[in-house]
Each structure stands twice: as structure tokens, then as C-alpha cells.
Amino acid sequence: MELTLLGTGAPEGLPRPGCPCASCAGATGGAARAATALLLDGALLLDLTPGAAFAAARAGQSLTGVRQVLLTHPHEGPAVEVPTGVPQPGRVADGRELALLDGHRVRAVAVDVPGTGYEIGGPYGERLLYLPPGAAPAGAAGATGATGATEGKGPYEMVVLDVLGRPDALARLRASGAVDATTDVLAVHIDHDTPPGAELHRRLAALGARAVPDGTSLLVGEYHAVPDLPRRTLVLGGARSGKSVEAERRLAAFPDVLYVATGGLRDGDSEWAARVSAHRERRPASWRTAETCDLVPLLAGEDEAGDGPGTEKSAASPLLIDCLSLWLTHAMDEVGAWDDETWANGGERALRERTDELVAAVRATRRPLVAVSNEVGSGVVPATPAGRRFRDELGRLNAAFAAECEHVLLVVAGQAITLRG
């Protein structure tokens, strides 16, 4: 089954008409994207967009063989002109199946926004799922009934959806088994919220997805080198640099994430409580939370009880630790590192044992791991011995932790710079 992407952009296209933002300004040449439309084997057109005939011609295709046009979402603005010889577009009721004369099988999939997704089966058993912009499968997490993942069909060979706008949709599909490591995940409906070019591809690769230019033709089921997801990632950055947002973004498309908050609640500290609340509100509701500094058992797969909605514990579920600097503060408190005499008489040795144990657990873990830490030491030298001690120990911990990670990022002013991976 051959898929040609006539467009891969949001409904308004990219750049958006009249928009002066930096992303739109950079969306030129191959980075420009027309509204998303898919052509399958030259016979089935999913979403009719302006200029579809010209887009097909540029891709070396023709719409003369199209036998069915299906719409996935309401189209705003004036009606799109139907090219001569192309059937009138229509929608299929949720759950209904169509068998087309050319051998395709179409099943309408319910989604959680106005519109319809489509599961397309090819003549040789290959399967593709296409979801409209801003959509996820309807129903409970995983939506197994909607995707057919529980019907013995296994994962899709290809999934085409709004990865950046709805990473939770990809998480649901992964949770249901409809998407696995062999599924080719294509991002479409791409808008101006993510800078085009290298940053777009970096963010998608972190989610196990990719984007292709308009006009690209692909064979569904043919092997493609899916992004190699690192098992361990360390995200460094200064205060308010965006390091926590970057870390959370990297796991937004994965199910059953355990968020490990090492800072605790700090009773009576209203400013800290506001920080904790902001973090919680930003995280997906399906994530579980553990407030602890006992990281070694978690890295070994022994989940603590969290505050999530009763999700089963899994040694393979991803772990997000935020952050190592607070873990180090707790460890230094416990070994008496702030007192010079205690530090000299066993405190330093005790802290080394704790950090060595943590680093060894990172090396041995089988869980996907994203950890956050502060990058310190580039500014003013702390005025106190305790401050200099903390700076030095965090620098050592970051270096040892990073040595065990496949991917290391430094976030500066919200921009992620790859140091490794």
C-alpha cells in the first residue's frame, strides 16, 4: 500500500497566512507545509484540501484514479472545490466499515474531538491509522475497542497523527498495543508551535516519531529506521531555563510514566507549594507521582505507591526524576555534609557511597529514564564553604550520571542543546 502525503501541515498550512511569528518566518522552501491530505494507492483520498490536484502532480501522482474521498474533520472557511472527475467527499459513521473495489478496507474510528479517524487495511494485510488534527482515540486510555488492537491484529504498520499537538494520543495507542517499536509513526497537522527544521525533528525523534516533506511517498509496512529512543537521558539547565518542560515533553507520548519528585512538600512554604502545583498541573493526568529521594529501588523497577488513577505498576514503565540537585541536598543533609568537622570525619565518604550507589543503579536500570539536574559552577563562586561544597558535589554527580546516559541535553533559555546522543 503506497501512501503519498500531499500535505503535512495544520489546516491553515505552514506558514499560516499573515502570521509574523518566528516559526512561520522560517517555514520556507522544504519546511513549508500544505494542509494535511493523504493519497493511498492513487485510489483513496483522505481529506480534500485546496490545491490537491496540483499537490498530487508535484508528487508525481494523479487524482484521476481516486474512487473515494473521505473527510476526517470539519473544514472551516469556503467550500473546497472538488477537482473534475473526483467523487464528492463524505464521512463514514464511527465503527462502520467499507470494502472498496480496489481491495482497501476502511474502518471509521471514533475520536475525542469533532471528526473521525480511519483505519485503512491494504490488499496484503498491512494496516494504517490516520487521525484528524488535535485528535486522540475516543474512550478509555488505550481505546482498544476503537483501534482494534485487541482483535488479534497486532500493532499498526504505520500511524499518521498530530504527534506534537496530542502526544497523549500516541501514549494511548502505545498503552493499547496498537503502536510498538516497529510502528512507523508519522507526524502531520504540523503547526507553528514548534520551530521548523532541526528542532522539529529533534522533538519528534524524542517521541519515537518522524516528519517527512510534503509530496513524500512511502510504502506502508516497508521497514523504516524508526528513531532510536535512548534508555537514559539527563537534562541539565539553570534556574527557569525550561529543563523540566523539556524532560516532561520527552515522555509525553509514553504511557504509565512515574514522576519522581525529590523536593517534597516543605510544609509552610507557600512559594514552594506554588511551584509544586504548577508542575503537577502541567503533567498528564495519567502519570503517577512518587515524592521520594529513595531512587535506587525505583531504578531497579520497584515502584512506590503513587497518586495516579490506579495504574498498574510496571518495571518497564518510564521514570522521570526531577531533580538530582534536590536529591543531593537531601543526601548531604543526612550525612551531615554542611558541618566541616562531620564532613572531614566520614561525611564525605558517606556521600560518595550514596552517589556511587545511585550511579550504579542508573547503569543497571532497564527502565526508560529521564532525569533533571541543575547545571552549576558557571557563575559567581559561592561565598560560603557550604555553598562551594554543594556546587562541587553537584558537578561531580552530574558528570558521573551523564557518563551512564545515552543522551545528555543542556537547556539554555528554553533551547535544548544536545551534548550527547
N, C-alpha and C positions, 0 to 999 in steps of 0.2 A: 504494500500500500504506500503510494507516494504522496507525501504532504508538501505542498508549496505554501509558504507563508507570504501572502500578498501584502500584508501589513502586520506590524507587531506592536503598534503604539496604542495609546489610550484612545477613547472615542473621538477626542478632538485632535488627535495626532500629536506628533512631537517634531518641531516646536509647536506649542499652542499658538494659534493666531493672535497676534498682538501682544503676546506676553513678553515682558522685558527681563525675566529672571535669568540668572547665570546658566542654568541648565538648558533653557530654551536657546540662549545665545550660542551655546556650544553644540547644539544638536544640528550640525550641518553635515553635508555630504552623506557618508555611510551611517552617521549617527542619527540622521533624520528618520522618522518612522511614521508611516500612514496608519490609520485606524486598523485594528487587527481584523483580518479576514483569512480564512483557511480554505484551500482548494485541495480536495482529495481525489487523486487519480483522474483529474480533469473532469470528474462527473458530479461531485458533491461539493457545494459551496456553503461554508458556514460563515454567516454574516456578510451581507451585501453592503459595501461601503462606497463612498464616492470614488470614481476613477478606477473601479475594479477591473474593467476591461484593459485599461492602459497598464495597470499594475501587473496583470497576467501577461501581457505582451512583453513587458520589460523582463519578466522572469522566464521568457521563452515558452509560455503556456498560452492557451486559448480558452475562452469560456463557451465556445460553440458546442462542446460536448457535455455541458452541465445539464443534468437531468433533475436535480433537486437543489433548492436553495432554502436553508434553514436559518432562522434568526435566533440569537441567544439572549438578547436583551432589548429593552425599549430603545428606539433611536429617536433622539431629540432633534429639533430643527426641521427643515423642509424634507419632504419625502425624497429618498434617493432614487434616481432614475434607474429603471431596470433595463440593462442592455438588450438590444434586439436579439431575439432567439433564446433568451434566458428565462426559465419559468418564474412565475411570481413567487416571492419569498413567503414562507409561512413558519409557524411554530408548531411543535408537537407537544401534546399534553404530557405532564410528568408521568413517568412509568410506562408510557406507550412505546411500542417497538414497531419499527418499519423495516421491511426487507425490500431493498432496492433491486432493480433488474440487473444492475451491473455486479451484484454479489455483495454489496455492502449491507451491513445490518446496523440500524441506528436505534439507540435506546435513549429516551429523554430522561435526564437525571434532575431531580429536584434540588434547588439551591436555596440559600438563605437570604437572597435579595431578589427583587423582581427580575425574572428571567429564567432561563433553562440551560442546563448543561447537556452535553451529548456524549454518549459512549458510542464509538464507531468501531465495528468489527469488520476486518478485511476478509477477502476471499480465502486467505490461508490461515486464518485464526488469529492474526495479530490484532491488538486492541489499543485504542487511543481514547483518552478522556480529554474533553475540551470544556472549560468553564468560562462563563462570561466575566466581564470586569468586576472586581470587588466582590466576588462570589466564593463561597465555600459550600461543600455538600451539605444539604439540609439534614436535620435530625441530630441525634446524639453524637458525641465525639467519635469520629471514625466513620460515621454514616455508612456502615457496611451494607445496609439494605439498599441505599441509593446507588452505591458504586458497584454492587455485585461482587465485592471481594470475598464474601462468604459463600459464594455459589460454586466453589471449586475451580474458578477460572484463574486464580493466582493474580499476581500484580500486573498492572498495565505495562505494555512495552514503552508507551510514551504518554506523558501527561502535559497538557498545554494550559496554562492558567496564569492568573495575576499573582505571581510569586511575591513581588515586592509589596503590593497593596494588601494581600491577605496571606502572609506566611503561615497563619494558623490553619488555612485550608490544606496546605501541604502537610502540616503536622497531623491533621485528622486523617488524611489519606495514608500517611505512614503508620499511624496507630492501627488502622483497619487492615493493613497488609496490602492495600491497593497500590502502594508505592514502596519499592525496596531499592537496594543499592544498584540493581540492574536497570531500573526505570530511567529513561531519558526524560528529564524534567526541563521543559522549555518555558521561559518567561515571556509573556506577551502582555498587552494592555499597558505597556511601559509609558509612564508619565514623567513629568518634570520634577518629581520629588527626589529623584536620585540623579546625581550628575552623570551625564553620558560618558562613554569611553571606559578607561581603566577602572574607575571607581564602580561603575555599574557592574562590570564583570567580576570585580573582586567581591562585592556584596553577594552576588548570585552564587559564586563558587563556594562561599562560606555556607550557603544553604543547600548545596548539592544540586544547583540548577545552572542553566546557561541561557544566553540570549544569542540570537543569530540575526543578521541583517534582513531587511525586507527583501523578498524575492528568492530567499533560500529554499531549495527543495531537499527533502530528506526522505529516506525510506524508513517507515515505521517498523521497528523490530530489528533493524540493522544495528550492529554494535557501534556505539559511540563512546569515546573516552569520557565517562562522566567525571565531574570534578572529584579529586582525591581529598576526602574530608580528613583533616588531622584529628587524631585522637585527643591530643593535649594542646591547648592554646593558652598562652599567657598574654594578657592585655595590660600594658603599662601606660601611665599617664599622670599628669599633675592634677591638682585640685580643679574640679569643674571642667576638665578637659573633654569629657564625653566618653571616658573609658568604660563606665558602667553601661551606658547606652550601647556602645559597640559590642560589649560582651553579651548583653541580652539579645541584640539583633542577630548574633551568630547562632543562637539556639531557638529563635522564634519559630522556625519551621520544623521543630522536632518535638515529639510527644513526651510526656511524663518527665519533664525536667525537674530536678530537685535543686532549688535555690538555697544556698547555704549562706546565711547572714552571720558574720563573725562579730558584729558590733554589739549585739544585744539591744535591750530597750533603754537602758540608762534612766531609771526612774527619776522623775522630777526635772528632766532636761527637755523642755518643750521644743527647743530648736532641733535637737537630735530626733525627737519623735516626728517632727515635720519632715525631716529627711527620710526617715524610715517609711513614713506614709507615702511620700512621693514615689519611692522605689516600688512599693507594693502595688500602687495604682497603675504603674507603667507595665508591670509584668502581666503575662497572660493568666487568666483566671484558672486555667488548668494546671499551672505549675504548683508544685508543693514547696513548702518552706521549712527549713530547719534552722533554728537560731542556736548555733553551737560553734565552739572552737576545737572540738574533738574531730579533726578531719581524717585521721588515719583510718578509722573504721569505715567511714563513708567512701573513701577511695578504694577500700577493699570490697565495697559492694554491700555493706551493712547499713541500710537506710534507717534513719531515725524517724519517729512519727512526725509527720508534718502537719501543716494547716490546710492542705489542699482538700478537694472534694472526694476523698476516699479512694484515690487512685492506688492500685496495687503497687507494691514496692518491687523494684526490679534492679538487679545488679548491673544491667546493661543500660539503664536509663541515664541520660546526661546529667552532669553535675556542674553547677555554676557557683563558684566560690567568690564572694565579694565581702571583704577583701583580705589579702595577705598582710597588709600593714596593720590591720586591727588584730589579726591572729597573732602577729609578732608582739604587739603591745600587751596582749593577754599573756603570752608566754613569758615575756620579760617581767611582768608583774609577779607571776607565780614563782620565778626563780630568784627574785629579789635583785634584778639587774640594775635597778636605779641607785642602789647603795654601793659605793665604791668598795667598801670592805667585803660585802657579801659577793660582789662581782668577782673580786680577786680570789676569794676563798671558796670557789666551787660554783658560783653563779654562772660564770662564762662557760664552764664545762657543761653545766646542766642545759644551758640554752643551745649549745652546739649539738647535744644529744637529741634535743627536741627537733631542731631544724633538720638534722640528718635523717631522723625517722620520717619526717614529713616528705623530704625529697625522695627517699627510698620508696615511699608509698606512691608517689607520683610516677616514679619509674615503673612500678609493678602494676599500676591500675589498668583494668580492662574497660573502664567506663570512659565515654567521651567526657572531656573535662575542659571547661573554660574558667580560668582564674583571673582575678583582677588584682592589681597592686599599684601602689603609688611609686612613681619614679622620683627619687630624691637625690640630693647631692649636687645639683646643677646650679643652685642659688647661693644665698648667703650662708656662711658657715654658722651653725647654731652657736649661741652664746654660752650654753651650759654644757658641762661634761655629759649629762644625761641625754641632752639633745643630740650631741655628736655621736654618742654611743648608739642611739636608736638609728640615726642616719646610716652609720657604718653597717650595723647589723641588717638593716633592710636592704642595703645594697648587696650584701653577701647573699641574703636569702633570694633576692630577685635573680641574681646571677646563677645560683645553683638550681633554682626552679626552672629558669629559662633553658638551662642545659638539658633538661629532661622533656622539653616540649618540641613538637614538630613545627609549631607556628608561634611566632612572637611578634606582637604589634606594639607600636608606640603611638599613642593618640595625642595630638597637639592641636588645640583649637578646633576640636571635633573632627579632625582629619586623621585617618589611620595610616600610619607608615609601617610597611612590612619590614621587620628586622630579620626574620627567618621564615621560610616556607613560601 
